[in-house]
Structures are given as structure tokens and as C-alpha cells.
Amino acid sequence: MSDVESATDWTEAGRRLFAGPCDFFFAAARSDGLPPVGPPEVAFAGRSNVGKSSLINALTGRSGLARTSHTPGRTQELIFFDLGGKATLVDMPGYGYAAVAKSKSASWGRLISDYLRGRPSLLRVFVLVDGRHGLKASDDETMRMLDAAAVSYAVVLTKRDEVKASEQEARVASTLEGLRKHVAAYPEVIFTSARSGEGVAELRAHIARLLAERGAARPD
């Protein structure tokens, strides 16, 4: 660890990063309709209704930035948010919902695959997993796709407030064990709750450090 890294308060850097403006600027339903490559991107993937939009709202402190829905499979596009010109947040379509038509599911799969393979500005994908249940087969399938695309990703457990405190450590440990077979997985799990705010500062810090390490942004 360098002197700069050891002296940096990444929690504060994360707070400052997400304290600025964050606005929707693009939605893409097709891989040939993506916005031009610009600032570094971090994307959020997960099963339908895992809480992606709620977590993005919690990260940015804006309750209505990302539209939440109680209807699984509603989000069909890649949604892009500009984080003050320093980074782009990407809300990816949810996966793993059986009631979605196979043709539509296949088109979403192509969109996601094309985006992952052809987006040089993408630094990391955060795979959101329901903390009440842990990794599911569809999560594993998505991580295998990320492995194949050589895209760095990290697992973020959600809904921490709905998991007994006595069970949280074991849930994190079992998730880490599940990541061992995935070559592109970051060896860290963050347990969050959009409702209580637990883990949100930690995730902000993770993103701030990632941007700094890639030379995309430096803490003030």
C-alpha cells in the first residue's frame, strides 16, 4: 500500500463523490443505441426486484433518481446516470424473472452481453444479491458471463435490515465461498440496506477508491 493510499480517507472521498449532482441522461434498449463513451462507468446488475434502483437512490441520496417498481422485469433498458461528470452509473435490466417472455429475455441478454464486451469505459459491475437468500443459480450464471467477458465485478448483498444480525456474518462468508470459482470476481462482499443506509458509505468508498486507482478521479 502506498503512502497516498494509506493516508486517504476513502469513506470521506466516497461521501464527496456522491454529494454532487447526479442526473439521468440516457436510456438504451439496443446495443447499437448506447451513448458515446465518456467518463468511467460502474454498472449495477441483479435479479429482478433485488433492490438495484433503491440502492442507486440511496447511494446518491436522491429518492426518485432511479425508478423503482414492484413489477419484476419492468426495467428493459440500460439506464445511464451522470455523477457530476466524474463517473457514470448504469442501472442494468433485472434478470432471473421467469414470467418475462423468452424472446424479450433473449434480447435483454444480447444487450447486456454486447454492452459488457464492448464498453472500454466500464470499470466494474456490482452484482446485487438478495441478502435474505444468498447466491442463486441466475446470479451464478450472470457471474459466469462476466468471467467470460473478463469484466471485473463485485457482489453487493442487499436488504441487510431484513437479515438477523446473528446470520449476517455467515451470509457474507458463504457468498465469499461462492465467489472462489469465479475468476473475475473481486474478493470482497459488501452487505447493504437501502432502507437503513447500512453499507452505503462502504460502497461509496469502494467506488471512490476504484476511480482513483484507475486514474479516473482523485480525492480532493
C-alpha positions as CSV (number, residue, x, y, z in Angstrom):
1,M,0.0,0.0,0.0
2,S,1.4,3.4,-1.0
3,D,1.6,6.4,1.3
4,V,-1.1,8.1,-0.7
5,E,-3.4,5.1,-0.3
6,S,-2.8,4.7,3.4
7,A,-3.4,8.4,4.0
8,T,-6.6,8.6,2.0
9,D,-10.0,8.5,3.9
10,W,-11.9,6.6,1.3
11,T,-15.2,6.9,3.2
12,E,-14.9,10.7,3.0
13,A,-13.8,10.6,-0.6
14,G,-16.9,8.5,-1.3
15,R,-19.1,10.9,0.5
16,R,-17.8,13.8,-1.5
17,L,-18.1,11.9,-4.8
18,F,-21.8,11.2,-4.2
19,A,-22.6,14.6,-2.6
20,G,-22.6,16.3,-6.0
21,P,-25.2,16.3,-8.7
22,C,-26.4,13.0,-10.3
23,D,-28.8,13.1,-13.2
24,F,-30.4,10.7,-15.7
25,F,-29.1,11.4,-19.2
26,F,-29.6,8.3,-21.4
27,A,-31.6,5.0,-21.8
28,A,-30.5,2.3,-24.3
29,A,-32.7,-0.6,-25.3
30,R,-30.3,-1.8,-28.1
31,S,-26.6,-2.3,-28.2
32,D,-26.3,-0.1,-31.2
33,G,-28.0,2.7,-29.3
34,L,-25.5,3.2,-26.5
35,P,-24.3,6.6,-25.6
36,P,-20.8,7.7,-26.7
37,V,-18.0,6.5,-24.4
38,G,-17.3,9.2,-21.8
39,P,-16.5,9.2,-18.1
40,P,-15.7,5.8,-16.3
41,E,-18.8,3.7,-15.7
42,V,-19.8,1.4,-12.9
43,A,-22.9,-0.8,-13.5
44,F,-25.4,-2.4,-11.2
45,A,-26.8,-5.8,-12.1
46,G,-29.1,-8.2,-10.2
47,R,-32.2,-10.3,-10.1
48,S,-35.5,-8.5,-10.7
49,N,-36.6,-6.7,-7.5
50,V,-33.3,-7.3,-5.8
51,G,-33.3,-3.5,-5.0
52,K,-31.0,-2.0,-7.7
53,S,-32.9,1.2,-8.1
54,S,-33.4,1.6,-4.4
55,L,-29.6,1.2,-3.8
56,I,-28.8,3.7,-6.5
57,N,-31.2,6.1,-4.9
58,A,-29.5,5.5,-1.5
59,L,-26.0,5.9,-2.9
60,T,-26.9,9.3,-4.5
61,G,-29.2,10.5,-1.7
62,R,-32.0,11.0,-4.2
63,S,-35.1,9.1,-3.5
64,G,-36.5,9.5,-7.0
65,L,-33.5,9.3,-9.2
66,A,-33.8,5.6,-10.3
67,R,-37.4,4.5,-10.7
68,T,-38.3,1.6,-8.5
69,S,-41.0,-0.9,-9.4
70,H,-42.9,-3.7,-7.6
71,T,-43.3,-5.4,-11.0
72,P,-40.4,-7.8,-11.7
73,G,-38.9,-7.4,-15.2
74,R,-40.2,-3.9,-15.8
75,T,-36.8,-2.3,-16.5
76,Q,-35.9,-3.3,-20.0
77,E,-33.1,-0.8,-20.8
78,L,-29.7,0.2,-19.7
79,I,-30.3,3.4,-17.7
80,F,-27.3,5.9,-17.5
81,F,-26.8,8.5,-14.8
82,D,-24.2,11.2,-14.9
83,L,-22.4,11.5,-11.5
84,G,-21.3,15.1,-11.7
85,G,-19.1,14.4,-14.8
86,K,-16.8,12.2,-12.6
87,A,-18.4,8.9,-13.4
88,T,-21.5,7.2,-14.9
89,L,-23.8,4.9,-13.0
90,V,-25.6,2.3,-15.1
91,D,-28.7,0.5,-14.0
92,M,-28.9,-2.8,-15.9
93,P,-32.1,-4.7,-16.6
94,G,-33.0,-7.3,-14.0
95,Y,-32.6,-10.9,-14.7
96,G,-34.0,-14.2,-13.4
97,Y,-37.7,-13.5,-13.7
98,A,-39.4,-16.5,-15.3
99,A,-42.6,-14.6,-16.4
100,V,-40.7,-12.5,-18.8
101,A,-41.3,-13.7,-22.4
102,K,-38.4,-15.7,-23.7
103,S,-37.9,-13.5,-26.8
104,K,-37.7,-10.4,-24.6
105,S,-35.4,-12.1,-22.2
106,A,-33.1,-13.1,-25.0
107,S,-33.0,-9.6,-26.4
108,W,-32.1,-8.3,-22.9
109,G,-29.4,-10.9,-22.7
110,R,-27.9,-9.8,-26.0
111,L,-28.0,-6.1,-24.9
112,I,-26.2,-6.9,-21.7
113,S,-23.6,-9.2,-23.4
114,D,-22.8,-6.6,-26.1
115,Y,-22.5,-3.8,-23.5
116,L,-20.2,-5.9,-21.3
117,R,-17.9,-6.9,-24.2
118,G,-17.7,-3.6,-25.9
119,R,-17.6,-0.9,-23.3
120,P,-14.0,0.2,-22.6
121,S,-15.2,2.8,-20.0
122,L,-16.8,0.1,-17.8
123,L,-14.6,-0.3,-14.7
124,R,-16.7,-2.7,-12.6
125,V,-20.1,-4.3,-12.4
126,F,-21.7,-4.6,-9.0
127,V,-23.8,-7.8,-8.9
128,L,-26.6,-7.2,-6.3
129,V,-27.7,-10.4,-4.5
130,D,-30.7,-10.6,-2.1
131,G,-29.0,-10.9,1.3
132,R,-32.0,-12.8,2.7
133,H,-31.3,-15.8,0.3
134,G,-27.7,-15.5,-0.9
135,L,-26.5,-16.6,-4.3
136,K,-29.0,-18.2,-6.7
137,A,-28.4,-20.1,-9.9
138,S,-29.2,-17.0,-12.0
139,D,-26.6,-15.0,-10.1
140,D,-24.0,-17.7,-10.8
141,E,-25.0,-17.6,-14.5
142,T,-24.5,-13.9,-14.6
143,M,-21.1,-14.1,-12.9
144,R,-20.0,-16.7,-15.4
145,M,-21.0,-14.3,-18.2
146,L,-18.9,-11.6,-16.6
147,D,-16.0,-14.1,-16.2
148,A,-16.2,-14.9,-19.9
149,A,-16.3,-11.2,-20.8
150,A,-13.3,-10.5,-18.5
151,V,-15.3,-7.8,-16.7
152,S,-14.3,-7.1,-13.1
153,Y,-17.3,-7.4,-10.7
154,A,-18.1,-7.3,-7.0
155,V,-21.0,-8.8,-5.1
156,V,-23.2,-6.5,-3.0
157,L,-25.7,-8.1,-0.7
158,T,-28.9,-6.2,-0.3
159,K,-31.8,-6.0,2.3
160,R,-29.4,-6.3,5.2
161,D,-32.1,-4.8,7.5
162,E,-34.2,-7.9,6.8
163,V,-31.5,-10.4,7.9
164,K,-30.9,-11.2,11.5
165,A,-27.7,-9.8,12.8
166,S,-26.7,-13.2,14.0
167,E,-26.9,-14.6,10.4
168,Q,-25.2,-11.7,8.5
169,E,-21.6,-12.9,9.0
170,A,-22.4,-16.4,7.8
171,R,-24.2,-15.0,4.7
172,V,-21.2,-13.0,3.8
173,A,-18.9,-16.0,4.4
174,S,-21.0,-18.3,2.2
175,T,-21.1,-15.6,-0.6
176,L,-17.3,-15.2,-0.5
177,E,-17.0,-19.0,-0.7
178,G,-19.3,-19.0,-3.8
179,L,-17.0,-16.4,-5.5
180,R,-13.9,-18.5,-5.2
181,K,-14.7,-20.3,-8.5
182,H,-15.2,-17.1,-10.4
183,V,-12.0,-15.6,-12.0
184,A,-13.2,-12.0,-12.4
185,A,-14.8,-11.6,-9.0
186,Y,-13.5,-9.0,-6.6
187,P,-12.7,-10.9,-3.3
188,E,-14.9,-8.7,-1.1
189,V,-18.6,-8.6,-0.3
190,I,-20.5,-5.5,0.9
191,F,-23.7,-6.0,2.8
192,T,-26.1,-3.1,2.3
193,S,-29.6,-1.9,3.1
194,A,-31.1,0.9,1.1
195,R,-33.7,1.3,3.8
196,S,-31.4,1.7,6.8
197,G,-28.4,3.0,5.0
198,E,-26.1,0.2,6.3
199,G,-23.2,-0.5,4.0
200,V,-23.9,2.5,1.7
201,A,-20.9,4.5,2.9
202,E,-18.7,1.4,2.4
203,L,-20.0,1.0,-1.2
204,R,-19.4,4.7,-1.9
205,A,-15.9,4.3,-0.6
206,H,-15.3,1.3,-2.8
207,I,-16.3,3.2,-5.9
208,A,-14.3,6.3,-5.0
209,R,-11.2,4.1,-4.5
210,L,-11.8,2.3,-7.7
211,L,-12.0,5.5,-9.7
212,A,-8.8,6.8,-8.1
213,E,-6.9,3.5,-8.7
214,R,-7.9,3.6,-12.3
215,G,-6.7,7.2,-12.6
216,A,-10.2,8.3,-13.4
217,A,-10.7,10.6,-10.4
218,R,-8.7,11.7,-7.4
219,P,-10.0,12.6,-4.0
220,D,-9.9,16.3,-3.3
